């Protein structure tokens, strides 16, 4: 049973942190895609609807049993993947090519980040704390992206600030030795 809980926590942590570290993912393709006002409006609706569903699922995490956590996290990831697919559907073929290139790059970066997380040798408590930080930040990122009242420049600025705050908060959960490895990895990622 303990091993199962650890596996669930590891998977939860990896999903959350990989998503979290990629917070600027929304800003980068949006700027490069040269979206029309109509596309922006449609995409924001998709994101808002996904946010609502994620919030419903996320509220169940608080009272979930360890066996249920994985299912809830899978459902949240399914919602987010569906939203990304719907967003892709709003794009013309040229924009889709840029979006696909970005998606492939993001997938590669995610693999590197998973390896970095494994190398930190986190304790169970660190995994729990980082998973909470990650999910909270991911929800905040989706809310920012779904905010119709901000400009593209404000979007990028808010996501960049959110990422910096999140990375700082995660770093605070690490031991001095882990912080050195984390800092090295962050410098290499720039």
HUQUI-V947084 format. One line per field, one symbol per residue. psi: psi as a letter, one per 30 degrees, with the letter a starting at -180 (. if undefined). burial: I if it has 16 or more other ideal C-beta (glycine too) atoms within 10 Angstrom, else O. A space follows every 10 residues. Layout:
psi: ???
burial: ???
This chain:
psi: eeeeeeeeee eeeeeeeeee fgefeeeefe effhkleeee eeeeeeeeee eeeeeeeeff eegkleffee eeeeeeeeee eeeeeeeeff lleeeeeeee eeeeeeeeee eeeeeeeeff hkleeeeeee eeeeeeeeee eeeeefjffl leeeeeeeee eeeeeeeeee efflleeeee eeeeeeeef.
burial: OOOOOOOIII OIIIIIIIII IIIOIIIIII OOIOIOOOIO OIIOOIIIOI IOIIOOIIOO IOOOOOOOII OIIOIIOOII OOIIOIIOOI IOOOIOOOIO OOOOOIOOOI OOIOOIIOOI OIOOOIIOII IIIIIOIIOI IIIIIIOOOO OOOOIIOIIO OIIOOIIOII OOIIOOOIOO OIOOIOOOOO
